[in-house]
Amino acid sequence: MSVITEIQAPIKEHMNLFEDKFKASMKSKVPLLDKITHYIIKRKGKQMRPMFVFLSAKMCGDINEKTYTGASLIELIHTATLVHDDVVDDANMRRGFFSINALWKNKIAVLVGDFLLSKSLMLSINNKHFDLLEIISKAIEQMSEGELLQIEKSRLLDITEEVYYNIITQKTASLIASCCAAGGASVSDDELLVNKLWQWGEKVGVVFQIKDDLFDYETKTLTGKPTGIDIKERKMTLPLIYALSQADKSEKRTIINYIKNHNENPDKVAKVIEFVKQKGGIEYTQNTMLKLKDECLAMLEDFPDNDARHALKLLVEYTVNRKK
């Protein structure tokens, strides 16, 4: 049994039913939109976010129709942001498939993203789930701010650890936080519980992003070299931020020059990667991730002990140990 299968076990029936409800939530009278949303559904990933919604709900109560609405809401928002991200990044591929903008051009991709966003808003309004609307709106606001903060800082390359955590908490962790909070809000009116679930999800989201940052420095089997994609995109991640904090002024100047002006040069990117490894950036980041993982597991002890809580523990472990 795979880890994902084991994690999904307590909510397997709900996840299967959710697929149909999610498809229904994307329905449109426009044939082109239906064609594109069908393509989106076909290439979906592991559906980590709905899993967080259902497991959080099941840990704290009984899954109900509102839980399905919450999961659909978040998946619609997540899909909308991915479609828009591909336009912003001028990306032609996502998860091994052509992106929407690659197949139907930017104008249609932006409009599809807008359509999915409006669908999520209408879903919560039509069901009068205004608490879910508040949770998801907070996440969208934070995601937008985090993305813009990252763009602003990547121009100057002056990111501190504090700014880095601000960026990833807003940009990545806020959506996972909203999954857990929405799951809780669907089964309970206890605001303290919902807030606690938000905080827990936020910490898991930070762990998730740190693990993603480490992938950039791992040796790839096909090439025998790390990808260095973040360096090419001038993204300041934790391994690099820590390494620069350990360097003298001259080293720091050289590395920042490589990232700023030679980020397309494979030799210079390789030197940056080597510099990060030599300065202990990888080790520091791994230790930080494991410390945060332990904090996540400790926070779970405050919630009811059941099969859903056990599955969420496995999900935290999976986040740290996953290979991609």
N, C-alpha and C positions, 0 to 999 in steps of 0.2 A: 504493500500500500504506500503510495507517495505521500509526502508530508501534506501537500495541498488537499488530497483526498481525506486525510485524517483530520485536518483542520475543519474541512467542510462538513464532516460527518454529522454533527449536531443540527446542522441547518440545511442538509442536502435537499430535502423536499422543498423547502422555502426558496432555495437558490434556483431550483428547476422551475418553480412556479413564477419566480421573479423574471426569468427570461421572457416569458409570454407577456407579462405586465409591462416590462420595459419596452418591448416591441410595440405594444399598443400605445404607450405614452409618446411614441415618436410619429404616430400616424399623421398623414397630411392628405389634403384633397389634390395636391399638386403632384402629378406622376413623377416629375424629375426629382422632387424631394424624397418621395417614397423609394425611388431607385437608389438615391445616395444613402439614405438612412439604412436601407437593406444592406448596402455594401459596408457601412460602418458596423452593423451588428455582426456581420460575417467575420470581421477581422478583430473582434474583441479579444482582450488579453485574459489574464487570470481572474479578473473581476474582484480584485483585492478590496476595493472600496465597499461594494455591497456586502462582502463578507464581514467587514468591520461593523456595518450597520446592523446586520442580523445577529451577529454574535453578541454585540453590546446590548441589543434589545433582549435577547434570550437570557443573557446573564442576569439582567435586572427585572425581568417580567415575562409576559407571554406575547409572542410575536402576533401582530394583528395587521389589519389593512393599512393602518397608518405607517407601520414599519415598511411595508412595500412601497408606499408613496415616498417615504424618506429615502429609501434606496434608489428609486427611480429618479428622484430630484437630483441627488448627488451624482448619479451616473450621467444624467443629461448635462449637468454643469461641467463635469469632468471632460466629457466628450466635446462639448463646445469649446472649452479652453484648449484642448489638443488640436482641434481643427484650426482655431485662430493662431495657435503657436506655430503650426506648420507654415502658415502664411507669413507670419512675422520673421521666422527663421529661414524662409525660402527653402523649406525641406521637401524633398520629393518622395521620401520613404518614411514609413512608420511601421514598426514591428514586422518588417519584411514585406509589407504591402505598399502599393503606391498611395501617397497622401491624397486627400480630396482636391487640394489645389493643383496637384500634378495631373490629375485626371480631368477636372472640370474648371480649372483656372481660379485665380485669386478671388475674383468678384463673387462667384458662386460659393466658394469656400467660406468667405466672410458672412454671406447671407445665410448659409446653412448653420454656421456657428450662432448667429443671431437668433435663428429659428429655434434651435435647441435650447438656448438660454430662455427665450420667451415661453417655450413649452414647460420648462421647469417652474417658472414663475406662475404660470396659469394652473399647473397641476396643484401647487400648494394653495393658491387662492380658491380654486373651484372646490377643493376639499375643506376649505376654511382652516387649514393647518398653518396658522400665522406664526406659531412658535418655530416650525420647521423653516419657514420663509426667513425668519430672523436669523436662524443659525446659518443657513446657506448664504444669506446676503453678507453676513460678517466674514465668511470664508472668501467670497468673491472679492470683497473690498481688500482683504489682507493679501490675497494672491496677486492682485493688480499692483498694490503698493510694493510688495516684495520684488516683483519682476522689474518695476521701474527703479527701485533702489539699487538692484543689481546692475542694471544698465548704466545708471549714473556712476556707480562706484567702479565699474569695470573700465570706464574711460580714464579714471585717475589711478587705478591700481593701488588704492590706499586702504584696502579693507582690513580692519582689525578683527580679532575673534568675535568681539561683541557685535560688530556690524554683520559679520558672517552669520551668526546665530539669528540675528534679526531677519536677515534675508530668507534663510531656509525655514524659519518658523512661519513666516508669512507666506512664502511662495509655495512650499511643499507641505509643511506640517499642518497648516490651517485646514486643508481639505480632509485629511485623515481625522483631525480633531472634530470636524463637522460631521463626519460619518458616525463617530462614537456618540457625539452629543445627540444627533438625530435619532439614533437607535434608542438611546435612553429616553428622549422626549416622547418617543412613540409608545412607550409602555408605562411612563411615570410622569406625574406633574411636579415631582420634587426638583426644584431648581438647583439645589446644592448637588444632587446626584448628577444632573445633566452637566453642570459646570465641572464636576470632578472628572466626568468622562471626557469632556473637551480637553482638560489639562493632560489627562493620560494619553489621549490620541495625539495631542501635540508633541509630546515627548517621543512617542513611537515614530511619528513623522520625521522628527529630527534624526533619530537613529537610521531610518530608511534612507534619508538623504546623505548622511555621512557614509553609509555603505556604498551608495551610488558614486560618491566622490572617490572612494578607494578603488573602484573598478578601473578608473582612468590610469591607475599606476600598475595594474596587474598585467603580467605577460600574457599575450594572446597566443594560443596554440598555433594558429596558421602562420603568423608573421614572426613569432618569437619575441615580439616587442610590445611594450604597453601602447595603448591607443593615443594618449595625450590629447584627446579631443577637447577637454576643458581648457587646456593651455592654448590650443589653437584658437579657441573661442574667447580667450582672455578672461576666463572665469577664475576668480580667486577662491579656491576651495581650502578646506582646513589643512590638508597636508602641506600645501604651498605656503599658507599664511604662517603656520608654525615654523617651517623651514626658514622663511625670510626673517622671522623674529630671532632666529639663532645665528644669523649671518652678520658679518661686519659690513660697514657702509659700502665698501668697494664691491663685495660679492653681491650685495643687495642691488646695487646700481646695475651691475652686469646682468643679473637674472631678470630684473624688471625691463631692461632694454631688450632682452631676448623676447620676452612675452609681448612687449609693446610693438616692436618693430620687425621681429623675425619669427613670428608665431607660425608662419607657413613653411619655415625651413626645418625639415625633419631632424637635421643634426643639432640645431639649436634647441628644438623641443626635447630631444633626447638628453641634452645637457641639463635642461631644467629638471627633467625627471630624475636624473642621476643626483643632482644637487638636493632635491627633496628627500631622496633616500638617504644620502650621506648625512643630512642634518637631522635625521630621525623623524621626519614628517609623517611617514607611514606608520611607524610604531606608535607615535603619539596619538594619531587619529584612531588607530585600532583600539588603543587603551581607553580613549575617550568614549568611543562607541560602546565598548563592553561595560564601562561604568554606567552609561546612560541606560543600557539594556537592563542591568541589574536594578536600576531605579524604577524602570517600567514594571518589572516583575514584582518588585516590592509594593508598588502602588496598587497592583491587582488584588493584593491581599485584603484590601478594604471593601471589595465587592463580594456578593454571594458566591459561595463555593459550589460550582456545578460544572457540567460538561462544557458549557459555553466558555466559562472562565478558563478551563483547562485548554480549550482550543485557542483562546486568545494568547495564552502563554506560549503555545506552540507557534503561533503566528509571529510573536516577538522573536523567538529563536530562529524561525525561518527567515525573518527580515535580515538578521545578522549573518546567517550561514548561506543565503542564496548565492547562486553562481552567476545570475544575470538580473 
